[in-house]
Amino acid sequence: MDDQLDDVLPASSNRASVTSTRRQVLGILSASGIGTAAFRRAVAQTTEQIVAIDEKSIRNAEWVAGIELTDEERKTAVASVQSVLRKCEQMRAVAVSYETVPAIRFDPEMFDAEVRIRANQCPEWLSPSESELPKELDLSENLSFRSIRELGTSLRSGGTSSVQLTRHCLDALARFDPVLKCVVTLTEDLALRQAERADRELAAGRDRGPLHGIPWGAKDLIAVPDYPTTWGAPQFTTRFIEQTATVAEKLEQSGAVLVAKLSLGALAMGDRWFGGQTRNPWNPDQGSSGSSAGSAAAVAAGLVPFALGSETLGSIVSPGRRCGIAALRPTFGRVSRQGCMALSWTMDKIGPLARHIDDCGLVFEAIHGADAGDPTSVDRWFQWPMNVDLSKLKIGHVEGVRSGPADQEILALLEELGANIVPVSLPDEFPEWAMSLMLDAEAATIFHDLVATKNTDGLNRWPEIFRKMHFMTAVDYLHAARLRTGLMQKMADVFRSVDVYIGGGDLGICNLTGHPTVVIPTVMVGDGRTRQPACGTLTGRLHDEATLLAVARVVESHVKIPADAVPQVVEGNDILPSKN
């Protein structure tokens, strides 16, 4: 590409300045796209060393846009490009923070008129369930791998205290982090203050609910005052955001105890961050997948009862499946993202990762709802726990997609339990992975300054993506958005024939449409040192997390995963689960 710069530079540039500005011009061209408007920007975004735009510049920049102009059109383009240049310079002179959202928003409900009515009432197949409080347990010698309800029972019966449980988690995180590399920052001071308060309140009869006194971990794109919020990137290792993300505030109000900021792949990509690669506790030779890498690893290893993660294109579902735990990617807009790093304004979602479906429901109950800090967030009906009448549901089995043993186990169990299984096809006329360029374009906009200042070391594959996305025009972005409309309409049709479906390889589709998915371990796979739970998925209607979780809980109650199955990384240590 360097060779082409000789012709792109205007004729009036001298050769001494050409060499010094090659990198700048590369940056300039990478800040453009394909199409007429982008073509003009490609030439217009010049530096002070490039003193003029002329017809030769226009002609030789046509390759950027994939167009060919006539001589007369080139003459006209010179003045137009100079005008665009002046306007772009005016806009770039205005500073924009990472927290500033664009004046547009994605609404997953916009093409399904029935959603808003349906999502504000309890479905006919659900009914409230009694809280499943276990018998009193003595967990003083064993606090890991227990459910939130079991830990809560012990807290309220005096079998343990929140301070004891918190210290246990802090110790376990410190002990296993050298192997797992899942911890960015231990929040010990905050955790012990919150745990001491929880013990005082519970002793005084003030019970904030099932999460009261329960430790948790936050993916380190969730802002908490007095601690770094690093986004997994070396550029932000010392960055403090002096605000509390809405999800962290809601969990604090529920009495939960934050013990750690957990790792994520740099800028929410994969499982590699500035501290190394986060590992799968079941197979430490393997990464934990991403980008909610530390959240999934810490939960799977029994280091925290639950954690929060985020998903834009697989970042809850993928590490949940890799690490063999339960996880919920909620409907877009169900959980506020205020105070959380933005990667894609139209696709980011926050959700829980835990070892039990019931735990995911309890956490989701605490964090969902509208928030003024996130204009996409909404209030919709949810109640937990709920029982489900499977006979009233239509559960889809996706045709034409190869399913693994975990999804097959879900299908077999639901059939055996009398569920109404119907074939269903997901839309295949839309290139969802090409449409996901919308995500890349939004991310490139958010992190434009890193590219402009060439500050991209340690960001995995993002630098290449950021640079190439400057070649996508507003026209192409909006065309992708129109295809997204068609995909949303087709998925609305799918959920007129089923209420939930199993598997389907729908990661790209549902992250574009905003539909919720639950991950659930159902079978053990592999052998020897690599044996671990395999997870299937269930996908549900917009805002119908209650049905999704209720069906998943039924499946969970029937799966045959051994109760004493323990990840390799903790096997033989004193945080083993009870084998009673």
Summary of the structure (lengths in Angstrom):
residues: 580
radius of gyration: 25.8
end to end distance: 66.0
largest distance: 85.5
contacts: 2115
relative contact order: 0.12
helix: 42%
strand: 15%
